[in-house]
Every structure is written in structure tokens, then in C-alpha cells.
């Protein structure tokens, strides 16, 4: 059985504005680069944030998959 501890009446000091901005997503100066390479190709994409990189990469994978599916579906045997 776990025990409940009372919350501290003095939880600590407040964050400064700079600390709060850093925790809340930073100042926007960090970037993310996604690189995909293989035989005969090299794709490099820059994004302003990790979430933008994930979204952009996901959208690219969906677009590529859709293209392949459509090409195969329209192939006449």
C-alpha cells in the first residue's frame, strides 16, 4: 500500500521569464534537419522545430506511399 505525503508548503522558487520560455518551447532559434539518403539520392529538409519535422516527414511518407499505390493500381497487366 502506498502512502500519501503532504505537499510541501514551499515548493520552490518561481521560474524566470527566460527559464519559462526555455521550458515552454524555447526561443525559436533551434532547428531540426531530416536527412534521407540511399543509392542515387539524398534528401535534406530543414524544419523550425521537432514537431514540424515529424509532421513534414509523416506527410512525405504518406505522399510517397499514395503515389506508389496509385501507380500500381493504374498499371495495366
Buried (B, 14 or more C-beta within 10 A) or exposed (E): EEEEEEEEEEEEEEEEEEEEEEEEEEEEEEEBEBEEEEEEEEEEBEBEBEEBBEEBBEEBEEEEEEEEEEEEEEEEE
